Each structure stands twice: as structure tokens, then as C-alpha cells.
Amino acid sequence: MSFDKDRYFSEIALKEAEKALNENTYPIGAVIVDEDGNLIAKGRNQVHPHQDATAHAEINAIRNSGQAILTAKVNRQKFTIYTSLEPCPMCTGGILFANIKRVVWLLNDDTGFGGYRKIRAANVLNERFDEVDIMEEPYGDLKIRQQELMSKWTGNPNNIVNLRNALT
């Protein structure tokens, strides 16, 4: 039996997304792993619990990696970030500036703020993007689980649509 590390760490990211939904915020989770397969940090969306618009899963994982991410950047180590949803523009910037060399996400975000593919297609920061390998939607079953979390999020009272509707 072979060990599929991409699937293993993607499942951990998905568990973080489930925790985020249980905390009444966007169901997105992320983990950072070094090139030896060591889990460096976890993060999940905490925008609503922390009342912080920048508390996205990927940003929190980068923050939680502390000195390890800076050491990896200096030593040119190749970290991978696994996230349950395509990174938004802010998180894409964080990933590029943290010098993470591989990105794996479970679900493309064509209708939301997914920005990784859009920014890459804009041909800006080409040198940075050219150094990063990406893997989009590698597991159909995990993609479906993330879609289910996103569907549950639409009914959450903290969803921006529901917050706005509550005002009217």
C-alpha cells in the first residue's frame, strides 16, 4: 500500500475547513508541509471569530509557521501549502511572498474570490509564479466534500449575503 501524501495533507486541510464552518465562518482550511513531509503549520478561516478580514486559512497557516517559513525562504527549502479552496488574491500574494513552492487545492473558486489562476494568467509576478507547482482539484471525493461545506456556508448567518439581508 502506498502513502499518498498529497491526499493525506489535503484531508487535514479539509478537517480545518470543517472546524471553520463549525466556528460560523468560511469553510476553508490550509496546512503547510516541508519537503520531508513534516507538518509545519495549520490554519483555517477565522474572519468572523477574530473579527479580522485578513484571517484567511492560508494567511493563518503562514503566520502559524513562524520562523520555519522564514528559514525555508532563506535556505530555499520547498514548502507545500494544501488548501481546501483556491486561494484568493490576498492569499496568493502571501503564498508568493512566503516563497512557498507548491500549492495544492481541492476546489477551484470560479464564482467567489478565487484569484490564484486569475493573477497568474495576468502575467504579473511571472518569475514568482514560474517557481511554483500547482495541483488543482486532485481528488474528486474531497472536492465534493469541500463543495458540501461551501453549500452549508450559504445558509450560515455570518455569510455576507445573510448579514446584508438581515439589515433589510
Disulfide bonds with the S-S distance in Angstrom:
none
